[in-house]
């Protein structure tokens, strides 16, 4: 299991390696919600998402022998770069299994941190099998993206820093994908503020956690086509256990609500946030009537958005003049 | 004239009304430049740009009689909203003259702060004449966007806050349009660090300040078609005087260099910056070989970008799924 003390220890263990990201506020947002909203901006974290917190907390606790053998993970997203960064910072051999259809920019970024990238077929079974086989063959330790108490405790340090900085919160909103960030946020928040209301937010199109909690069974999340690509994964035994134990409330938001929240963050708050990272704000805006006069926290999980299509508009504009 | 003491007084005068904006850094940027680069992020300022600093410093110093009569300005850009905000905060009747072709979103935002918007023809003479006539008729005080020592001193408070926070700088980079931000930055920086190198950056396509300084005459800047729409204005007597007096170095950057710098800020630093605001970073990247091991400051002037075209890409994407 994992407790508040684990989050606190994770904070001290990783703090020299990660960014202490800013908490941002907006007068306009506070006027809309009629509350004080504090957004912990992990889009400003190294590699552009909260993921290095968990990866570093995990890898720093390996034995010297495990470190000398190396680590392996499978991911097509932010976790891949986080593990690669951690491996580089700690001087550990790192192998990342990525599907053939992973965007080249993510493959390049992962290699840029010095990791070895091994390609696999475009399905979860192939990813898992390839990583496990490499682990068995070479003695690499598998670093899972979320089904690991050390990853969860590390992820919880974002909420820990938020509450340390702003004090008592009445509510905290966070995205739910595989449940790693959710579980860590729950443990940190409840450890610091026992009566805080914890609200996980999930895309309606990938509402497996909502249904899992309702029916008390882990549902798979087979390729849901939500724009919030970081939230397409299903819960694990460990994350589901924590989410259940603390009576988490889960709400869902539509694709339009996600993009509207994202646009607010870019346009009014001037920060680049990825769709998954905007999901908690979509939840805050959805529940705004319940939040009047409250202290409300939100975890903005990341800001990695492919901007080439966007910037084509600018490059086209200057080529015409 | 305007001195460092005026900037210091402006800082204390306006600080309760403006945001103390963050100074942001980037490991990647520091590695590219091989220097420590500190960006003062006025895109996080109220109304999304540095402009309220000058407007508030000006308007707070009006006599009670002047305040009771009201203020007028002409602008199609960030200055319009800044004056409207200042008028609202201080309870002063505010009239903003905007050309017929001003974007509706800017007209609406200005009205949203409670200002009266008067439309005029799409040329500078019409703007100036309309504002002056309204001033004469109603006794409104004209709040110029930059040709005013109180506006200049207010604009200088951004650099003042930057240097207060990070200490000794070897260089400071800033954009040059009408020269208000440039002049204020120069006075603040030289007042705090006499041997600092001050470098104004201008689009090659609107290089009137560069040529003005070279030839010692103020050149007009008739509708240059740079993407940096905040920098299309020409210097005034007051701003030209300050820029000359302190031996400012002016460098120019291409349209491509501006968009590349902007893309870096969005993609790597996760902040939304408008083209004019990215111009100083384009200058830093252009001179990087001269900046090795130095302490380098930059003023990111604003972040107001029309995002509807961008977000159409996202809204289209979710409507397909």
Interface residues (C-beta under 8 A of the other chain):
Chain A: X22 X27 X43 X44 X46 X48 X205 X225 X226 X227 X255 X256 X258 X259 X262 X263 X266 X267 X270 X271 X272 X273 X275 X303 X307 X309 X310 X311 X313 X314 X315 X317 X318 X321
Chain B: X22 X27 X43 X44 X46 X48 X205 X225 X226 X227 X255 X256 X258 X259 X262 X263 X266 X267 X270 X271 X272 X273 X275 X303 X307 X309 X310 X311 X313 X314 X315 X317 X318 X321
